[in-house]
């Protein structure tokens, strides 16, 4: 069974499959990566009834930041579920794909929320791994294996680093750390710099809300610490914002290779020229690059000096992935590190491939594993029971002895360096009291437990109490997904209705100018319809499909008088054409001889009759040309008349030939009868004369024989006498 990997990044999502030695799943637009911040249930579609091709009434939920919102994340998982089914050869009804999710969430509560959303979307979650662990799995199992190595992930919203080992087919995460600085921070600074050149209306900064860490909700990234001001959501701002976001990747590439970036942005009829120097851009992102560089360098030094790593700067294996690693200024920072940074894996697809492989291994082999690590401690009543760096599937047995409760930690055999005192931790509490588990200051569970019990850090990076199911009800997420899905479908319907009616108005102008209708209208009326089309083009679409249909109905009322004239003329012409066709079909029934021209005309008339029944005023009206139809019918009737005469002439000639042949046959029979009679008479006469001649011959033969016999006897006597003498 194929396992699918899902790498939901803050900028792009990658879907992978474990079959065919690893494959990338494509979306509805045949793209290998799905823009996370621009996608939900459908690919984004613009309904372009203005110059900029932008509609203010696009769903706000289409844009980020839904990765932190369960109801919107559920909607996104439903979309990914449909994409998985579309990439399968067969789509079984009710099929739940096995998926492995790569996430940068370190909080167990955040991971639990992601899993709940995935399950609500009918995805069978096989495992949840850290993005960095997935990249390490792809490197070790698919690219090149290293016994000990360091992975760096320079993503859009964060930068992470971790150390890993690969021994006996097991990829193990030893330590993973991250900071919320990435390529999105570069985008945020660049976006504000561009918007600053467009003279947009601003709001007070004090109105913007911060989270508990002092971070703002960004535009180009989910969370940012940079917020110089807030712009009012005017039409110009919305168009510029979404136009620039689509071009940020191109702008960063240009600024990395050329000294100056120049471009022109269009908003309706307004043009905005922007110009950015490479030095200015470098100054904008210098602070972030330094923070990333310092973070990576400090962690590399820790890992190299760690007694578990056993390497030095020269022999250290350091691999980097992530889209931000392609930035030329970031590459310069990486080149200045004391270790050599390699690029053996694809910067965008490694996490997705690693997730698919990590989730597929348990189905095919028991020797190869990918073991993720816990980030942060899990505490029970304030005491650590799972430590930062503990591997998945570790268990803790909680026992009771009298009124004391304690637990024993079952460590993995591969971890040989844990101190003895860390193997057994004790806590004193009243028997049967309420236990509170916490992780990174998030409360996971607060409930009275009956001891003893076993706590497990599962493959899905969740805390599970054996015998207890703490899964939350996710039905409310499905209801919201259906609501948003219906709203999105309505937006698509609004867009289709708007586009189709705009095309209809343009087509109506062409129809009114056709020769068949042109005489019905004056130049002013033709101009009025043209103005209506332009007016409708620049009107904003309505918020609901009902209102949009009402607006279209109002415009239909305004053009109804023109349409009515054309329909009346068409009905009149249809009646005349129908009568002509019926008359011709009636005449055909009187033709007694069927010729190819008869079948041809009959087929033509029946076809025209069918077309006439389907003919509309705004369709193909060539069938209504009575003069042309009349000419064709007369021409084909003449052809029929010609063929009928030809058939009659051929018939007459054939009958004449048959009559002559019969006469000749009769004469020949009469002549042959007389000849046979004469021959019989002649044969009788010859027979009689033949009998008399035979008797006379017999008498002559007898006389001749009597004369010869004496002579023979005398000759014989003389011969004997000579012999005696």
C-alpha positions in Angstrom: 0.0 0.0 0.0 1.3 3.4 -1.0 2.2 5.9 1.7 1.9 9.6 1.0 4.0 12.3 2.4 2.7 15.8 3.1 5.1 18.7 3.6 3.0 21.7 4.6 5.4 24.6 4.5 4.5 28.2 5.2 5.1 29.0 1.6 4.6 25.8 -0.4 3.1 22.4 0.1 4.6 19.3 -1.5 2.7 16.0 -1.9 4.8 12.8 -2.5 4.1 9.1 -2.8 6.3 6.1 -1.9 5.4 4.1 -5.0 7.5 4.1 -8.2 10.6 4.8 -6.2 9.2 8.0 -5.0 6.9 10.4 -7.0 5.7 14.0 -6.8 1.9 14.4 -6.9 0.7 17.3 -9.1 -2.2 19.6 -8.4 -5.1 20.6 -10.6 -2.9 23.1 -12.5 -0.2 20.3 -13.1 2.2 22.0 -10.7 4.6 20.0 -8.5 4.3 22.4 -5.6 1.1 24.0 -4.2 1.4 27.6 -2.9 0.2 27.2 0.7 -0.7 30.8 1.2 -2.8 31.0 -2.0 -4.7 27.7 -2.0 -7.6 26.2 -0.2 -10.3 24.0 -1.7 -9.7 25.1 -5.3 -6.9 26.7 -7.2 -7.4 30.5 -7.1 -9.2 31.8 -10.1 -9.5 35.5 -11.0 -12.7 36.7 -12.7 -11.3 39.3 -14.9 -14.0 42.0 -15.5 -11.6 44.8 -15.0 -8.2 45.8 -16.3 -6.2 44.5 -13.3 -8.0 41.2 -13.3 -8.6 41.4 -9.5 -11.8 41.0 -7.5 -12.2 42.4 -4.1 -14.9 39.8 -3.3 -12.4 36.9 -3.3 -12.7 34.9 -0.2 -10.5 36.3 2.6 -9.9 32.7 3.7 -8.0 32.0 0.4 -5.0 34.0 1.8 -2.8 33.1 4.7 -2.6 32.5 7.5 -4.7 29.4 7.9 -2.0 27.0 9.1 -2.7 28.3 12.6 -6.5 28.0 12.3 -8.0 24.6 12.7 -11.1 25.1 10.6 -9.1 26.5 7.7 -6.4 23.9 8.0 -9.1 21.2 7.9 -10.3 22.8 4.7 -6.8 22.6 3.3 -6.4 19.0 4.2 -9.7 18.2 2.4 -8.2 19.8 -0.7 -5.1 17.7 -0.3 -7.2 14.6 0.1 -8.9 15.3 -3.2 -5.5 15.8 -4.9 -4.2 12.5 -3.6 -7.3 10.7 -5.1 -6.8 12.5 -8.4 -3.3 11.2 -8.6 -4.3 7.6 -8.1 -5.1 5.2 -10.9 -8.2 4.0 -9.1 -10.3 6.1 -6.7 -12.0 3.7 -4.3 -15.1 5.0 -2.6 -14.5 5.9 1.1 -10.7 5.4 0.7 -8.6 6.9 3.4 -5.0 7.4 2.2 -2.1 6.6 4.6 -0.2 9.9 5.0 2.9 11.0 6.9 3.0 14.7 7.8 6.1 16.7 8.0 5.7 19.7 10.3 7.8 22.4 12.0 5.5 22.3 15.0 7.4 21.5 18.2 4.5 21.9 20.6 2.6 18.6 21.2 -0.6 20.5 21.3 0.1 22.1 17.9 1.0 18.6 16.5 -2.3 17.3 18.0 -4.2 20.0 16.3 -2.7 19.2 12.9 -3.5 15.5 13.4 -7.1 16.2 14.3 -7.5 18.4 11.2 -6.0 15.6 9.0 -8.3 13.0 10.5 -11.3 15.2 10.1 -10.4 15.3 6.4 -10.5 11.4 6.2 -6.7 11.0 6.1 -5.2 8.1 8.0 -2.2 9.7 9.7 0.6 7.1 9.9 3.1 9.4 11.5 4.1 13.0 12.2 7.8 13.9 11.9 9.7 17.1 12.2 10.6 18.7 8.8 14.3 18.3 9.6 13.9 14.6 10.5 12.2 14.0 7.2 15.0 15.7 5.3 17.5 13.6 7.2 15.6 10.5 6.3 15.7 11.4 2.6 19.4 12.1 2.8 20.2 8.8 4.6 17.9 6.4 2.8 17.8 7.9 -0.7 20.8 10.0 -1.4 23.9 9.2 0.7 24.2 7.7 4.1 26.4 9.2 6.8 26.8 7.8 10.3 26.7 11.2 11.9 25.6 14.4 10.3 24.1 17.9 10.8 21.0 19.0 8.9 20.1 22.7 8.3 16.6 23.7 7.1 16.4 27.3 5.9 12.7 27.6 5.3 10.2 30.4 4.7 9.0 31.0 8.2 11.8 29.4 10.3 15.4 28.3 10.3 16.2 25.0 12.0 19.3 22.8 12.7 19.7 19.4 14.2 22.2 16.6 14.6 21.3 13.0 13.5 22.8 9.5 13.4 22.3 6.7 10.9 23.3 3.3 12.4 21.9 -0.2 11.5 19.3 1.3 9.2 17.9 3.6 11.8 17.8 7.4 11.4 17.7 9.0 14.8 17.2 12.6 15.7 19.5 13.6 18.5 18.6 17.3 18.8 16.5 19.8 16.9 16.3 23.5 17.4 14.7 26.4 15.4 14.1 30.1 15.3 11.3 32.0 13.7 13.4 33.8 11.1 13.4 32.7 7.4 12.8 33.8 3.9 9.4 35.2 4.8 11.2 37.8 7.0 13.1 38.9 3.8 9.8 39.0 1.9 8.1 41.1 4.6 10.8 43.8 4.6 10.9 43.9 0.8 7.1 44.0 0.5 6.8 47.0 2.9 9.6 48.8 1.0 7.7 48.4 -2.2 4.4 49.5 -0.8 6.1 52.6 0.7 6.9 53.8 -2.8 3.2 53.6 -3.8 1.8 56.3 -1.5 -0.8 54.1 0.3 -3.1 55.3 3.1 -1.9 54.2 6.5 -3.4 53.3 9.8 -2.0 53.7 13.3 0.4 50.9 14.4 -1.2 50.8 17.8 -4.3 49.1 16.4 -2.3 46.0 15.4 -2.4 43.1 17.8 0.7 41.1 19.0 0.8 37.6 20.3 2.3 36.4 23.6 5.8 36.5 22.0 5.4 40.0 20.7 5.0 38.9 17.1 2.8 40.5 14.5 0.6 38.7 12.0 2.5 39.4 8.8 1.5 39.7 5.2 4.2 37.7 3.4 4.9 35.4 6.4 2.7 34.0 9.2 4.4 35.7 12.1 7.0 38.5 12.1 8.6 41.0 14.4 8.6 43.7 11.7 5.6 46.0 11.4 6.4 49.6 10.6 2.8 50.5 10.0 -0.6 49.2 8.8 -2.3 50.2 5.6 -6.0 50.7 5.2 -7.5 47.9 3.1 -8.4 50.0 0.1 -8.9 48.6 -3.4 -5.5 49.9 -4.4 -3.8 48.4 -1.4 -5.3 45.0 -2.0 -4.4 44.9 -5.7 -0.8 46.0 -5.0 -0.4 43.6 -2.1 -1.4 40.5 -4.0 0.4 41.7 -7.2 3.7 42.2 -5.3 3.4 38.9 -3.3 3.3 37.0 -6.6 6.4 38.8 -7.8 8.5 38.6 -4.6 10.4 35.5 -5.6 11.3 37.1 -9.0 12.3 40.3 -7.3 14.6 38.5 -4.8 16.3 36.7 -7.7 16.9 39.9 -9.6 18.3 41.7 -6.6 20.6 38.8 -5.9 22.2 39.1 -9.3 21.8 42.7 -10.5 22.5 46.0 -8.9 19.1 47.6 -9.5 15.5 46.4 -9.7 13.0 48.4 -11.7 9.4 47.5 -12.4 6.0 49.0 -13.1 2.9 47.9 -11.2 -0.6 48.4 -12.7 -3.8 49.1 -10.7 -6.5 49.8 -13.2 -5.4 52.8 -15.2 -2.8 53.8 -12.6 0.9 52.9 -13.0 3.4 52.7 -10.1 7.1 52.7 -10.8 9.3 51.0 -8.2 13.1 51.0 -8.0 15.2 49.2 -5.5 19.0 49.1 -5.2 20.8 45.9 -4.3 22.6 47.6 -1.5 19.3 48.8 0.0 17.9 45.3 -0.2 21.1 43.9 1.5 20.7 46.4 4.3 17.0 45.4 4.8 17.8 41.7 5.3 21.3 42.1 6.9 19.9 41.8 10.5 18.0 38.6 9.7 21.0 37.0 7.9 23.2 37.8 10.9 20.6 36.2 13.3 20.4 33.1 11.2 24.2 32.9 10.9 24.8 33.3 14.6 22.1 30.7 15.5 23.6 28.1 13.1 27.2 28.8 14.1 26.5 28.4 17.8 24.7 25.2 17.3 27.3 23.7 15.0 29.9 24.5 17.7 27.8 22.7 20.3 27.3 19.6 18.1 31.0 19.4 17.1 32.1 19.7 20.8 29.4 17.3 22.0 30.9 13.9 23.2 28.2 12.1 21.3 29.1 13.6 18.0 32.8 12.6 17.8 33.9 14.8 15.0 35.8 18.0 14.2 35.1 21.0 11.9 36.9 19.4 8.9 35.2 16.0 9.1 31.7 17.3 10.1 29.0 16.5 7.5 26.6 19.4 7.2 23.7 19.3 4.8 21.4 22.2 4.0 17.8 22.2 2.5 15.1 24.8 2.3 14.1 27.4 -0.2 15.9 30.2 1.6 19.2 28.5 1.1 19.1 29.5 -2.6 19.4 33.2 -1.7 22.8 34.4 -2.7 23.3 36.5 0.5 22.4 33.4 2.6 24.9 31.3 0.6 27.6 33.8 1.4 26.7 33.5 5.1 26.9 29.7 4.9 30.3 29.9 3.2 31.7 31.8 6.2 30.8 29.0 8.6 33.7 27.0 10.1 32.3 23.8 8.4 31.7 22.9 4.8 28.0 23.1 4.0 26.9 20.6 1.3 23.8 20.5 -0.9 23.1 16.9 -1.7 19.3 17.0 -1.5 16.7 19.0 -3.4 16.0 22.2 -1.4 12.2 22.0 -1.8 11.2 18.3 -2.1 13.5 16.6 0.4 11.1 16.9 3.3 8.1 15.5 1.3 10.1 12.5 0.0 11.5 11.9 3.5 8.0 11.9 5.0 6.7 9.4 2.5 9.7 7.1 3.1 9.6 7.4 6.9 5.9 6.5 6.9 6.3 3.6 4.5 9.1 1.8 6.3 6.9 0.1 8.9 4.8 -1.5 6.2 7.8 -3.0 4.3 10.6 -3.7 6.8 11.3 -4.0 10.5 15.0 -3.3 10.4 14.9 0.3 9.0 13.3 3.0 11.0 13.1 6.8 11.3 13.1 7.8 14.9 12.1 11.4 15.6 12.9 13.2 18.9 10.9 15.2 21.3 11.6 18.9 21.3 11.2 20.2 24.9 10.4 18.3 28.2 7.1 16.7 29.1 6.4 17.1 32.8 4.1 15.2 35.2 3.1 17.3 38.2 6.1 19.6 37.6 8.6 16.7 37.2 10.3 15.8 33.9 9.2 12.3 32.7 10.0 12.7 29.0 13.2 14.7 28.3 14.1 16.9 25.3 15.6 14.6 22.7 13.7 11.4 23.8 12.9 9.1 20.8 9.5 8.2 19.6 7.7 5.1 21.1 9.4 5.6 24.5 7.2 4.5 27.4 7.0 5.5 31.0 5.4 3.2 33.6 3.6 5.0 36.5 3.3 2.7 39.5 2.0 3.1 43.1 3.5 1.9 46.3 1.4 2.7 49.3 0.5 6.4 49.1 3.5 7.2 46.9 3.4 7.4 43.1 6.6 7.0 41.0 7.5 6.1 37.4 10.4 4.2 35.6 11.7 5.4 32.2 12.4 2.8 29.6 15.3 4.2 27.5 16.3 3.2 24.1 19.2 0.8 24.0 21.1 3.0 21.6 21.3 5.8 24.2 24.4 4.7 26.2 25.3 8.0 27.7 22.4 8.7 30.1 23.3 9.0 33.7 22.0 6.4 36.1 20.2 8.9 38.2 18.2 10.0 35.1 16.8 6.5 34.5 14.5 6.6 37.5 12.7 9.7 38.5 10.2 9.8 41.4 7.4 12.1 42.4 5.3 12.2 45.5 1.6 12.7 45.2 -1.6 11.4 46.8 -2.9 8.2 45.3 -5.7 8.8 42.7 -5.0 12.5 42.6 -5.2 14.7 39.4 -2.2 14.4 37.1 -1.2 17.4 34.9 1.0 16.9 31.9 2.6 19.9 30.4 4.9 20.5 27.5 6.5 23.8 26.5 4.1 25.5 28.9 1.1 23.9 27.2 -1.2 21.8 29.3 -1.8 18.5 27.6 -4.0 16.7 30.2 -5.5 17.4 33.5 -7.5 14.4 34.8 -7.7 12.0 37.7 -5.9 8.8 36.7 -6.1 5.4 38.2 -2.5 4.1 38.8 -0.6 2.2 37.6 -0.7 3.3 34.0 1.7 3.6 31.1 2.4 6.9 29.2 3.8 6.5 25.6 5.5 9.1 23.4 4.0 7.7 20.1 5.2 7.8 16.5 2.8 10.6 15.9 4.7 12.7 18.5 1.8 12.6 20.9 1.5 11.7 24.5 -0.8 8.7 24.8 -2.1 7.0 28.0 -2.7 3.3 27.3 -6.3 2.4 27.8 -7.5 6.0 27.5 -8.6 7.8 24.4 -8.2 11.5 24.5 -9.1 12.2 20.9 -11.2 15.3 20.5 -14.4 15.5 18.5 -13.7 17.0 15.1 -17.2 17.1 13.7 -17.4 20.9 14.2 -14.3 21.2 11.9 -16.1 19.3 9.1 -19.2 21.5 9.4 -17.1 24.6 9.0 -15.2 23.0 6.1 -18.5 22.3 4.4 -19.6 25.8 5.0 -16.4 27.3 3.6 -16.5 24.8 0.7 -20.0 25.9 -0.2 -18.9 29.5 0.0 -15.9 28.8 -2.2 -18.1 27.0 -4.7 -20.5 30.0 -4.7 -17.5 32.3 -5.4 -16.7 30.2 -8.4 -20.3 30.3 -9.5 -20.4 34.1 -9.1 -17.2 34.4 -11.2 -18.5 32.0 -13.9 -21.8 33.9 -14.0 -20.0 37.3 -14.3 -17.7 36.1 -17.0 -20.4 34.4 -19.0 -22.7 37.4 -18.9 -19.9 39.7 -19.9 -19.2 37.5 -22.9 -22.9 37.4 -23.6 -23.1 41.2 -23.8 -20.2 41.3 -26.2 -21.7 38.6 -28.3 -25.0 40.4 -28.3 -23.4 43.3 -30.0 -22.0 41.0 -32.7 -25.4 39.4 -33.2 -27.2 42.8 -33.6 -24.7 43.7 -36.3 -25.5 40.5 -38.3 -27.2 41.1 -41.7 -30.3 39.3 -40.6 -30.9 41.7 -37.7 -29.0 44.8 -38.7 -32.1 46.6 -40.1 -34.0 46.2 -36.8 -31.8 48.7 -34.9 -30.6 52.2 -35.2 -27.0 53.4 -34.5 -28.0 54.8 -31.2 -29.5 51.5 -30.0 -26.3 49.7 -31.1 -24.3 52.2 -29.1 -26.6 51.8 -26.0 -25.8 48.0 -25.9 -22.1 48.7 -26.2 -22.3 51.2 -23.3 -24.1 48.6 -21.2 -21.4 46.1 -21.8 -18.7 48.5 -20.7 -20.8 49.6 -17.7 -21.2 46.0 -16.5 -17.5 45.3 -17.0 -16.5 47.9 -14.4 -19.2 47.0 -11.8 -17.9 45.1 -8.8 -19.4 41.6 -8.3 -21.8 41.0 -5.5 -21.1 39.2 -2.3 -23.7 36.4 -2.8 -24.8 34.4 -5.8 -28.4 35.5 -5.2 -27.4 39.2 -5.5 -25.3 38.6 -8.6 -28.2 36.8 -10.3 -30.4 39.8 -9.4 -27.9 42.2 -10.9 -27.7 40.1 -14.1 -31.5 40.0 -14.2 -31.7 43.8 -14.1 -29.3 44.1 -17.1 -31.4 41.5 -18.9 -34.5 43.7 -18.4 -32.6 46.6 -20.0 -31.6 44.6 -23.1 -34.9 42.7 -23.3 -36.5 45.0 -25.9 -33.6 44.4 -28.3 -33.7 40.6 -27.7 -37.5 40.6 -28.2 -37.2 42.2 -31.6 -34.7 39.6 -32.8 -36.7 36.7 -31.4 -39.9 37.9 -33.2 -38.0 38.3 -36.4 -36.5 34.9 -35.9 -39.9 33.3 -35.2 -41.3 34.8 -38.4 -38.4 33.5 -40.5 -38.5 30.1 -38.8 -42.2 29.8 -39.7 -41.5 30.6 -43.4 -38.6 28.2 -43.5 -40.6 25.5 -41.9 -43.4 25.9 -44.4 -40.9 25.7 -47.3 -39.4 22.6 -45.9 -42.7 20.9 -45.4 -43.8 21.8 -48.9 -40.7 20.3 -50.4 -41.0 17.1 -48.3 -44.7 16.8 -49.6 -43.4 17.1 -53.2 -40.9 14.4 -52.6 -43.6 12.0 -51.6 -45.1 12.3 -55.1 -41.9 11.3 -56.8 -42.3 7.6 -57.7 -38.7 6.9 -58.7 -36.1 7.0 -55.9 -32.8 8.4 -57.1 -29.6 9.6 -55.1 -30.8 13.2 -55.5 -34.1 12.2 -53.8 -32.3 10.8 -50.8 -29.9 13.7 -50.7 -32.7 16.3 -50.7 -34.7 14.3 -48.1 -31.7 14.1 -45.8 -31.0 17.8 -46.3 -34.6 18.8 -45.5 -34.8 16.6 -42.4 -31.5 17.9 -41.1 -32.6 21.5 -41.7 -35.8 20.7 -39.9 -33.9 19.5 -36.9 -31.6 22.5 -36.9 -34.6 24.8 -37.2 -36.1 23.3 -34.0 -32.9 24.0 -32.1 -32.2 27.4 -33.7 -32.0 30.4 -31.3 -31.6 34.1 -32.1 -28.1 34.2 -30.6 -27.0 31.0 -32.3 -26.3 30.0 -35.9 -29.0 31.7 -37.9 -27.8 30.6 -41.4 -30.7 28.2 -41.5 -33.1 31.1 -41.6 -31.8 32.3 -45.0 -35.0 31.4 -47.0 -33.6 32.6 -50.3 -30.6 30.4 -50.1 -32.7 27.4 -48.9 -35.1 28.0 -51.8 -32.2 28.1 -54.3 -30.8 24.9 -52.9 -34.2 23.1 -53.0 -35.0 24.2 -56.6 -31.5 23.1 -57.7 -31.9 19.7 -56.1 -35.4 19.3 -57.4 -34.1 20.0 -60.9 -31.4 17.5 -60.3 -34.1 15.0 -59.2 -36.2 15.8 -62.4 -33.1 15.2 -64.5 -32.3 11.9 -62.8 -36.0 10.8 -63.1 -35.9 11.5 -66.9 -32.6 9.7 -67.2 -34.1 6.7 -65.4 -37.2 6.8 -67.6 -35.0 7.0 -70.8 -32.8 4.1 -69.6 -35.9 2.1 -68.7 -37.4 2.7 -72.2 -34.1 1.7 -73.9 -33.8 -1.4 -71.8 -37.4 -2.4 -72.7 -36.7 -1.8 -76.4 -33.6 -4.0 -76.2 -35.5 -6.7 -74.4 -38.3 -6.6 -77.1 -35.8 -6.9 -80.0 -34.0 -9.7 -78.2 -37.3 -11.6 -77.8 -38.2 -11.1 -81.5 -34.8 -12.4 -82.6 -35.1 -15.4 -80.3 -38.6 -16.3 -81.7 -37.4 -16.0 -85.3 -34.3 -18.1 -84.5 -36.6 -20.8 -82.9 -38.8 -20.8 -86.0 -35.9 -21.2 -88.4 -34.3 -23.9 -86.4 -37.7 -25.9 -86.5 -38.0 -25.8 -90.3 -34.4 -26.8 -90.7 -34.8 -29.8 -88.5 -37.8 -31.0 -90.5 -36.0 -30.8 -93.8 -33.0 -32.7 -92.4 -35.3 -35.5 -91.3 -36.8 -35.9 -94.7 -33.5 -36.0 -96.3 -32.2 -38.7 -94.0 -35.2 -40.9 -94.7 -34.6 -40.7 -98.5 -30.9 -41.5 -98.2 -31.7 -44.6 -96.0 -34.0 -46.1 -98.7 -31.5 -45.6 -101.5 -28.8 -47.2 -99.4 -30.6 -50.5 -98.9 -31.0 -51.3 -102.8 -27.4 -50.7 -103.5 -26.2 -53.3 -101.0 -28.1 -56.3 -102.6 -26.5 -55.7 -106.0 -23.0 -55.6 -104.5 -23.5 -58.9 -102.8 -24.4 -60.7 -106.2 -21.3 -59.2 -107.8 -19.0 -60.5 -105.1 -20.3 -64.0 -105.5 -19.7 -64.1 -109.2 -16.1 -62.8 -108.8 -15.3 -65.5 -106.2 -16.5 -68.3 -108.5 -14.2 -67.1 -111.3 -11.1 -66.9 -109.1 -11.2 -70.3 -107.4 -10.5 -72.5 -110.5 -7.5 -70.4 -111.3 -6.0 -70.9 -107.9 -6.5 -74.7 -108.1 -4.6 -74.9 -111.5 -1.7 -72.9 -110.2 -1.3 -75.2 -107.3 -1.2 -78.3 -109.5 1.6 -77.0 -111.7 3.7 -76.1 -108.7 3.5 -79.7 -107.3 4.5 -81.2 -110.7 7.6 -79.2 -110.9 8.7 -80.2 -107.5 8.3 -83.9 -108.4 10.4 -83.7 -111.6 
